[in-house]
């Protein structure tokens, strides 16, 4: 029964008076909780969809990892875990072990090398002399092509994550060169099924290459006002760093699980590719331009988070802009889209879920390893 004395007056509402300004906070929290639960529920449904098992090939693979630690070791872990489910037998070499000695003992059908820049090419030549197929999956194209162009001819198969490197390696004499970007490893990168302990509106994780510093500096204040947090090395290069010591964490590499927690707990993840023309860190004297997405593109999308990424030419081969990912070309466009998606929850959520579904369907390491093996074994 309605108390007539309270009609039009200060009736209690969730414990507050009806004109108490805390009503707005209560309603906003209720809405945020609903939206968060809805996103997590649909993300779980996407991840739970049955998928056709990958073909298990009756072959033996000897894998030689990068041996470099972070940020390469998670890629090694992803490749090793995936290969174990797709080949009859997998052996993994330790850092410093002789590949020819291992190959002579194990008689693998394939020696697969990740990165390979610290592996003496004489070892690959010795393995090939035994009649064993060899392949390398390059991790940093086109940034170190001065080094990689000299080693690719020592392998039977070359896989590059940069489309623009294909012609370079073929011109150098490599006979079998294929475009194979990295991907997302679902054991590392996936949405949290409950609300993350990390709650951010906008985040960026990555090193402060100069092109990133120069791009973000003019808008850093406005992004900080929108809740930006940054994690990565070298960010003391940013002149405004001292103004945001609690919002910019520098000096450590984040492992995949910690990184995924940030991705999953952030409404908008920024992804700004490094420049292939940075003379201070690159060895790319040929000036090979980069058009392909970086590994972070797939990893962010695998966490069910809206990604704003600078629009590289080949990005649309992997995700539909505006439906599965969102892009920008200028700083003003980035700011406009941050403002838009922070106030349009449904649109943000649908693109995030679209990217998640596309990633789990087409851009896992299972997809990539299956393609790699098809190129080599048919």
C-alpha positions in Angstrom: 0.0 0.0 0.0 1.4 3.4 -1.0 1.9 5.8 1.9 0.2 9.0 0.7 2.3 11.1 3.0 5.3 10.2 0.9 3.9 10.9 -2.5 5.8 13.8 -4.1 8.1 13.9 -1.1 11.4 12.3 -0.1 10.5 8.6 -0.3 13.3 6.2 0.5 15.0 4.8 -2.6 17.6 2.0 -2.0 18.1 3.6 1.5 18.5 7.2 0.2 16.0 10.0 -0.1 14.6 10.3 -3.5 16.3 13.6 -4.4 19.6 12.4 -2.8 22.4 12.8 -5.5 23.6 9.3 -4.5 20.7 7.9 -6.6 22.6 8.6 -9.7 25.6 6.7 -8.4 23.4 3.7 -7.4 21.8 3.7 -10.9 25.1 4.0 -12.7 26.5 1.1 -10.6 23.5 -1.0 -11.3 23.7 -0.3 -15.0 27.5 -1.0 -15.1 27.0 -4.3 -13.2 24.3 -5.4 -15.7 26.4 -4.5 -18.7 29.4 -6.2 -17.2 27.5 -9.4 -16.5 25.9 -9.4 -19.9 29.4 -9.0 -21.6 30.9 -11.8 -19.5 28.0 -14.1 -20.2 28.1 -13.7 -23.9 31.9 -14.0 -23.9 31.6 -17.3 -22.1 29.1 -18.5 -24.6 31.5 -17.7 -27.4 34.4 -19.4 -25.8 32.3 -22.5 -25.0 31.2 -23.1 -28.6 32.3 -26.5 -29.8 35.1 -26.5 -32.4 36.2 -29.1 -34.8 39.5 -30.7 -33.5 42.6 -30.0 -35.5 44.1 -32.7 -37.7 46.7 -34.7 -35.8 49.6 -35.4 -38.2 51.7 -38.5 -37.9 54.9 -36.6 -37.8 57.7 -35.8 -35.4 58.7 -32.2 -34.8 61.8 -30.8 -33.1 61.2 -27.3 -31.9 63.9 -24.7 -31.2 62.5 -21.8 -29.3 63.8 -18.2 -29.2 65.6 -18.6 -25.9 65.1 -14.9 -25.3 62.7 -14.8 -22.3 60.0 -12.1 -22.2 58.3 -11.1 -24.5 59.2 -14.1 -26.6 58.8 -16.9 -24.1 54.9 -16.7 -24.2 55.1 -17.2 -27.9 57.3 -20.3 -27.4 54.8 -21.6 -24.8 51.9 -21.0 -27.2 53.6 -22.8 -30.1 54.8 -25.7 -28.0 51.4 -26.2 -26.3 49.6 -26.1 -29.7 52.1 -28.4 -31.5 51.6 -31.0 -28.8 47.9 -31.3 -29.8 48.6 -31.5 -33.5 51.6 -33.8 -34.1 52.3 -37.3 -33.1 55.5 -36.4 -31.3 57.2 -33.2 -30.2 60.7 -32.7 -28.9 61.9 -29.3 -27.6 65.5 -28.3 -27.6 67.0 -26.5 -24.7 69.0 -23.3 -25.1 72.5 -24.1 -26.1 71.8 -27.6 -27.3 73.2 -28.7 -30.6 70.3 -29.0 -33.1 72.4 -31.3 -35.4 73.1 -33.7 -32.5 69.4 -33.7 -31.5 68.3 -34.2 -35.0 70.7 -37.1 -35.6 69.3 -38.8 -32.5 65.6 -38.1 -32.9 65.2 -38.2 -36.7 62.4 -35.6 -36.8 60.4 -34.9 -39.9 60.7 -31.2 -39.2 62.9 -28.8 -37.3 60.9 -25.7 -36.5 62.8 -22.6 -35.2 61.2 -19.5 -33.7 63.1 -16.3 -34.4 66.4 -17.9 -35.1 68.5 -14.8 -34.9 70.7 -16.2 -32.1 71.0 -19.7 -33.7 74.2 -20.3 -35.8 73.1 -21.0 -39.4 75.7 -23.7 -39.7 73.5 -25.8 -37.4 70.6 -25.4 -39.8 72.8 -26.3 -42.7 73.9 -29.5 -40.9 70.3 -30.5 -40.2 69.3 -29.9 -43.9 72.3 -32.1 -44.9 70.6 -35.0 -43.1 67.6 -34.6 -45.4 65.4 -33.1 -42.6 63.0 -30.3 -43.4 63.7 -27.0 -41.6 61.5 -23.9 -41.1 61.8 -20.6 -39.3 59.0 -18.4 -38.0 60.3 -14.9 -37.7 59.2 -12.8 -34.8 60.1 -9.2 -35.5 59.6 -8.4 -39.2 60.3 -5.9 -40.6 62.3 -4.4 -37.8 65.5 -6.5 -38.1 65.5 -7.4 -41.8 69.2 -6.5 -42.0 69.8 -9.6 -40.0 67.0 -11.9 -41.1 67.6 -11.4 -44.8 71.0 -13.1 -44.4 69.7 -16.1 -42.6 66.5 -17.0 -44.5 68.2 -18.8 -47.3 69.5 -21.4 -44.9 65.9 -22.7 -44.2 63.7 -24.8 -46.4 60.6 -22.8 -45.3 60.3 -19.2 -44.1 57.3 -17.8 -42.3 57.0 -14.1 -41.7 54.4 -12.1 -39.8 54.9 -9.1 -42.2 53.4 -9.3 -45.6 55.9 -6.8 -47.0 58.8 -9.0 -46.2 57.8 -11.8 -48.6 59.3 -10.2 -51.7 62.4 -9.3 -49.8 63.1 -12.8 -48.8 62.2 -14.3 -52.1 64.6 -11.9 -53.9 67.3 -12.9 -51.4 66.9 -16.5 -52.6 64.5 -18.1 -50.1 62.4 -20.5 -52.1 59.4 -21.1 -49.8 58.3 -17.9 -48.1 54.8 -17.6 -46.5 52.9 -14.9 -44.7 51.9 -16.2 -41.2 51.2 -13.6 -38.5 51.1 -14.6 -34.9 47.8 -15.2 -33.1 46.2 -15.5 -29.7 46.8 -18.4 -27.3 43.5 -19.0 -25.5 45.3 -20.4 -22.5 47.0 -17.0 -22.1 44.5 -14.5 -23.5 40.8 -14.9 -22.8 38.1 -12.8 -21.0 37.8 -13.2 -17.3 34.5 -14.9 -16.5 33.9 -12.8 -13.5 34.5 -9.1 -13.2 38.3 -8.4 -13.3 40.0 -7.0 -10.2 41.4 -4.4 -12.6 38.8 -1.8 -13.7 40.0 0.8 -16.2 38.4 2.9 -18.9 41.4 3.2 -21.2 44.8 1.3 -21.2 47.9 1.0 -23.2 50.5 -1.7 -22.7 53.7 -1.5 -24.7 57.2 0.1 -24.9 57.6 3.8 -25.5 59.0 3.8 -28.9 59.5 7.4 -30.1 56.6 7.2 -32.6 54.3 6.3 -29.8 55.6 9.1 -27.5 55.3 11.7 -30.3 51.8 10.5 -31.2 50.4 10.5 -27.7 52.1 13.5 -26.2 49.8 16.2 -27.7 46.7 14.4 -26.3 48.1 12.8 -23.2 46.3 15.2 -20.9 42.9 14.5 -22.5 43.5 10.8 -22.4 44.5 10.9 -18.8 41.2 12.8 -18.1 39.5 9.8 -19.7 41.2 7.4 -17.3 44.2 6.2 -19.3 46.7 3.9 -17.7 50.0 2.9 -19.3 52.3 0.0 -18.6 55.6 -0.5 -20.4 59.3 0.4 -20.5 60.9 3.7 -21.4 57.8 5.9 -20.7 60.0 8.3 -18.8 60.7 9.5 -22.3 57.3 11.2 -22.2 57.9 14.8 -21.0 54.6 14.7 -19.0 55.6 11.4 -17.2 56.3 13.1 -13.9 52.7 14.5 -13.8 51.2 11.0 -13.9 53.5 8.7 -11.7 50.4 6.7 -10.5 49.1 6.2 -14.0 52.2 5.2 -15.9 54.0 2.1 -14.7 57.4 1.6 -16.2 60.3 -0.8 -15.7 58.9 -4.3 -16.1 57.7 -6.8 -18.7 54.2 -8.0 -18.0 53.7 -11.7 -18.5 50.7 -13.0 -20.5 48.4 -13.7 -17.6 48.9 -10.3 -16.0 48.6 -8.6 -19.4 45.3 -10.5 -20.2 43.9 -9.4 -16.8 44.5 -5.8 -17.8 43.0 -6.3 -21.3 39.9 -8.0 -19.8 39.4 -5.3 -17.2 39.7 -2.4 -19.5 36.8 -0.9 -21.6 39.1 0.4 -24.4 42.6 -0.9 -25.1 44.8 1.2 -27.3 47.1 -0.4 -29.8 49.7 1.8 -31.5 52.2 -0.1 -33.7 55.9 0.7 -33.5 57.5 2.4 -36.4 59.7 0.4 -38.9 61.8 3.5 -39.4 63.0 4.1 -35.9 66.8 4.2 -36.4 67.6 4.0 -32.7 66.2 0.4 -32.2 65.6 -1.0 -35.7 67.9 -2.7 -38.2 65.9 -2.1 -41.3 68.1 -0.2 -43.6 66.0 -1.3 -46.6 63.2 0.8 -45.2 60.6 -2.0 -45.4 57.3 -0.5 -44.3 55.0 -2.5 -42.1 51.4 -3.1 -43.2 50.5 -6.2 -41.0 49.0 -6.3 -37.5 51.2 -6.9 -34.5 50.6 -9.9 -32.2 48.9 -7.6 -29.6 46.1 -7.1 -32.1 45.0 -10.7 -31.7 45.7 -10.9 -28.0 43.6 -7.9 -27.1 40.7 -9.1 -29.2 40.9 -12.5 -27.6 40.1 -10.9 -24.2 36.7 -9.6 -25.3 37.8 -5.9 -25.1 37.2 -3.1 -27.6 40.4 -2.3 -29.3 41.4 1.0 -30.9 44.3 0.3 -33.3 46.1 2.5 -35.8 44.8 1.4 -39.2 47.5 -0.7 -40.9 46.8 -1.6 -44.5 46.4 -5.4 -43.9 44.3 -5.2 -40.8 41.0 -5.6 -42.6 42.2 -9.0 -43.8 41.8 -10.2 -40.2 39.0 -8.1 -38.6 36.1 -6.0 -40.0 36.6 -2.4 -38.8 33.6 -1.1 -37.0 32.2 -4.6 -36.4 35.1 -6.6 -34.9 37.7 -3.9 -34.2 37.9 -0.1 -34.3 40.7 2.0 -36.0 42.1 5.5 -36.0 44.5 7.4 -38.2 45.0 10.6 -36.3 45.2 11.7 -32.7 41.9 13.7 -33.0 40.2 10.6 -34.4 41.5 8.5 -31.5 40.1 11.0 -29.0 36.8 11.2 -30.7 36.4 7.4 -30.7 37.5 7.1 -27.0 34.8 9.7 -26.1 32.2 7.9 -28.2 32.7 4.4 -27.0 33.0 5.4 -23.3 29.4 6.7 -23.6 28.0 4.1 -26.0 28.2 0.9 -24.1 26.1 -1.3 -26.4 28.2 -0.4 -29.5 31.5 -0.9 -27.5 30.3 -4.3 -26.3 29.1 -5.5 -29.7 32.5 -4.7 -31.3 34.4 -6.3 -28.5 32.3 -9.5 -28.7 32.6 -9.5 -32.5 36.4 -9.4 -32.2 36.4 -12.1 -29.6 34.3 -14.4 -31.8 36.5 -13.8 -34.9 39.7 -14.4 -32.9 38.5 -17.7 -31.5 37.3 -18.8 -34.9 40.2 -17.7 -37.1 43.2 -16.3 -35.2 44.4 -18.8 -32.6 47.7 -20.6 -32.7 45.8 -23.7 -33.8 44.8 -21.9 -36.9 48.4 -20.7 -37.6 50.1 -24.0 -36.8 47.7 -25.9 -39.0 48.4 -23.5 -41.9 52.2 -23.8 -41.3 52.0 -27.6 -41.4 49.8 -27.6 -44.5 52.4 -25.5 -46.3 55.1 -28.0 -45.4 53.4 -31.4 -45.5 50.3 -30.7 -47.6 
